[in-house]
Amino acid sequence: MALGRSGTESTWQIIGRLTGKETPSVEYTGSNTKESVSFFKNQIGTKWLTEYMCILQNTYSDASVVGFKWKPHSESFYSPASQAGLELMSILVKPQIKVVRSRRNPLNVYISRRKHSSTDKPSAHCDKNNTKCLNKHLQTGKGIKIDLEDMYQTMNKITENENGIDANLKKLKVPHILVSYEKLYKTDDAEEWMRIFRFLGKGPTKDLTKEMVNDSMKYVATTNPQNVSISNYDEVVNFLKGTKFEKLIE
């Protein structure tokens, strides 16, 4: 469960491979706000969750982990059907449905959104050996001029939405683990990945290395450092100094 530009495609793919079988990554509840609102508007109760999970279990009976990507847009996340599904998760025991909840630095989310909204919009992901795709991503994501007020307002909205989601999961006592995109993809160790596997009770729970994680990755990282992505990087640093977002500068 994560909002957009948070690496969910790669995260799901790696979880699958390291637990024995990769299954399709499907944005079942919608890939954007409009689709998500439409999806939950047409649902009643919890059948949308239980029936789909049963289909996945039967279809991929040899997989250790099955599931789907859920983008918790605030416009649909608090709808009756969505909340009913979460409430059901809180009481199910056999089988138990668990949520891997991922968050990313909102400044990096903002930069990624800007990159993917450019007129020369790159593809969503790049396979490891696709140098042309990677180069386009890196080039498109270089030297982006940041509107300081728009950046701040957007990060505020992202943070409020993310905090609300986390509070709701906690309030409903949904079995979940909160992980960091930065710890998954920008550190030299695999501890954050092992936290996921310990929580799921599947996959490597010890002695996992970052090299093993990288070997299991289908896609390659396509992000530049912040000071390369942002053309007015010094302005952004000075603007965020002394604010609650100062720590987001890398």
C-alpha positions in Angstrom: 0.0 0.0 0.0 1.6 3.2 -1.1 0.8 6.4 -3.0 2.2 7.0 -6.5 5.9 7.3 -7.4 6.8 5.1 -4.5 8.4 2.1 -6.2 5.5 -0.3 -5.6 6.1 -2.2 -8.8 9.6 -3.1 -7.9 8.8 -3.7 -4.3 6.1 -6.3 -5.2 8.3 -7.9 -7.8 11.2 -8.3 -5.4 9.0 -9.7 -2.6 7.6 -12.3 -5.1 11.0 -13.4 -6.3 12.5 -13.6 -2.8 9.6 -15.6 -1.5 9.7 -18.2 -4.3 7.4 -17.0 -7.0 6.7 -13.6 -8.7 3.0 -12.9 -9.3 1.6 -10.0 -11.4 1.6 -6.5 -9.9 -2.0 -5.3 -10.3 -3.4 -1.9 -9.2 -6.7 -3.6 -8.3 -8.3 -0.7 -6.7 -7.3 1.8 -9.4 -4.1 3.4 -10.7 -5.2 6.9 -10.1 -7.7 8.9 -8.1 -10.5 8.8 -10.6 -10.2 5.0 -11.1 -10.0 4.5 -7.3 -13.1 6.6 -6.6 -15.0 4.7 -9.3 -13.9 1.3 -8.0 -15.0 1.9 -4.4 -18.2 3.7 -5.4 -19.3 0.4 -7.1 -18.5 -1.8 -4.1 -20.6 -2.9 -1.1 -19.2 -4.5 1.9 -16.1 -6.7 1.7 -16.7 -9.0 -1.3 -14.3 -6.9 -3.4 -11.5 -8.0 -1.1 -12.3 -11.5 -0.1 -13.4 -12.7 -3.6 -10.3 -11.2 -5.3 -7.9 -12.6 -2.7 -9.5 -16.1 -3.2 -9.0 -15.8 -6.9 -5.4 -14.9 -6.4 -4.9 -17.8 -4.0 -6.4 -20.3 -6.4 -4.7 -18.9 -9.5 -1.2 -18.8 -7.9 -1.5 -21.7 -5.4 2.2 -22.3 -5.6 3.2 -18.8 -4.6 4.1 -18.0 -1.0 2.6 -14.5 -1.2 -0.3 -13.2 -3.2 -1.8 -9.7 -3.1 -2.3 -6.5 -5.0 -1.2 -2.9 -5.1 -3.5 -0.5 -3.3 -3.0 3.3 -3.8 -4.8 4.8 -0.9 -6.1 8.0 -2.4 -7.8 10.1 0.3 -10.8 10.6 -2.0 -11.6 6.9 -1.9 -9.6 5.4 1.1 -12.2 6.5 3.6 -15.2 5.3 1.6 -17.5 2.7 3.3 -16.3 -0.3 1.1 -12.6 0.6 1.6 -13.0 0.9 5.4 -15.1 -2.3 5.5 -12.2 -4.1 3.8 -9.7 -2.8 6.3 -11.9 -3.6 9.3 -12.2 -7.2 8.0 -8.4 -7.4 7.8 -8.2 -6.5 11.4 -10.2 -9.6 12.5 -9.2 -12.2 10.0 -6.9 -14.9 11.4 -6.8 -17.8 9.0 -5.9 -16.7 6.4 -4.6 -13.4 7.6 -4.3 -10.5 5.2 -1.3 -8.2 6.0 -0.4 -4.8 4.6 3.1 -3.7 3.6 2.8 0.0 3.9 5.5 2.0 2.1 6.3 5.7 2.3 8.8 7.8 0.3 10.4 11.2 1.0 7.8 13.6 -0.2 10.4 15.9 -1.9 11.5 12.9 -4.0 7.9 12.1 -4.8 7.4 15.7 -5.9 10.5 15.5 -8.1 9.4 12.2 -9.6 5.9 13.6 -10.4 7.5 16.6 -12.2 9.7 14.2 -14.2 6.9 12.0 -15.2 4.7 15.0 -16.1 7.2 16.4 -18.6 6.4 16.7 -22.3 9.1 14.1 -23.0 7.6 11.7 -20.4 9.7 8.6 -19.9 8.3 5.1 -19.4 7.2 4.1 -15.9 10.2 1.6 -15.4 13.3 0.4 -17.1 14.5 -3.2 -17.3 18.1 -3.7 -16.1 19.6 -4.1 -19.5 17.7 -1.2 -21.2 20.4 1.4 -21.3 18.4 3.6 -23.7 15.5 3.7 -21.3 17.7 4.5 -18.3 19.5 7.3 -20.0 16.2 8.9 -21.0 15.0 8.7 -17.4 18.2 10.3 -16.1 18.2 13.0 -18.7 14.5 13.9 -18.3 15.0 14.0 -14.5 17.9 16.4 -14.6 17.8 20.1 -14.0 14.2 20.5 -13.1 13.3 24.0 -12.0 11.3 23.8 -8.8 8.5 26.3 -7.9 9.2 26.7 -4.2 5.6 27.5 -3.1 4.1 24.7 -5.2 6.7 22.3 -3.8 5.9 23.2 -0.2 2.2 23.0 -0.6 2.4 19.7 -2.4 4.7 18.2 0.2 2.3 19.4 2.9 -0.6 17.7 1.2 1.4 14.5 0.6 2.5 14.4 4.3 -1.1 15.0 5.6 -2.5 12.3 3.3 0.3 9.8 4.4 -0.2 10.6 8.1 -3.9 10.1 7.8 -3.5 6.7 6.1 -1.1 5.5 8.8 -3.4 6.8 11.6 -6.4 5.0 10.0 -4.5 1.7 9.7 -3.4 2.0 13.4 -6.9 3.0 14.5 -8.5 0.0 12.8 -5.7 -2.3 14.0 -4.9 -3.5 10.5 -1.9 -5.9 10.6 0.7 -3.8 8.8 4.3 -2.8 8.6 5.6 0.7 7.7 8.7 0.7 5.6 10.7 3.4 4.0 11.4 3.6 0.2 14.8 5.2 1.0 15.8 2.4 3.3 14.7 -0.2 0.8 16.5 1.3 -2.2 19.1 3.8 -1.0 21.0 2.0 1.7 23.8 -0.6 1.5 22.1 -3.2 3.6 18.9 -5.3 3.2 17.6 -4.9 6.8 14.4 -3.1 5.6 13.7 -6.0 3.2 14.2 -8.5 6.0 11.8 -6.5 8.2 9.2 -7.1 5.5 9.9 -10.9 5.3 9.9 -11.3 9.1 6.5 -9.6 9.1 5.1 -11.7 6.3 6.6 -14.9 7.8 7.9 -15.7 4.3 11.2 -15.2 2.5 14.7 -14.6 3.8 14.6 -13.3 7.4 18.3 -13.2 8.0 21.6 -13.1 6.1 20.0 -11.3 3.1 22.4 -8.9 1.4 21.8 -5.9 -0.8 23.5 -7.8 -3.6 20.9 -10.5 -3.4 18.2 -7.9 -3.5 19.7 -6.3 -6.5 20.1 -9.6 -8.3 16.3 -10.2 -7.8 15.4 -6.8 -9.3 13.8 -6.8 -12.7 14.0 -3.0 -13.0 16.8 -0.6 -12.5 16.8 2.6 -10.3 16.1 5.6 -12.5 16.6 8.5 -10.1 19.3 11.2 -10.0 20.6 12.7 -6.7 18.5 15.7 -5.6 21.2 18.2 -6.5 21.3 16.8 -10.1 17.5 16.6 -10.4 16.9 20.2 -9.2 18.3 23.1 -11.2 17.7 25.6 -8.3 18.9 23.2 -5.7 20.5 25.9 -3.4 17.2 27.8 -3.5 15.3 24.7 -2.4 17.8 24.1 0.4 17.6 27.6 1.7 13.8 27.7 1.4 13.4 24.5 3.4 15.9 25.5 6.1 14.1 25.8 9.5 11.0 24.1 8.2 9.6 20.7 9.1 10.8 19.5 5.7 14.5 20.5 6.1 15.4 16.9 6.9 14.2 15.8 3.5 17.1 17.4 1.7 19.6 14.7 0.7 
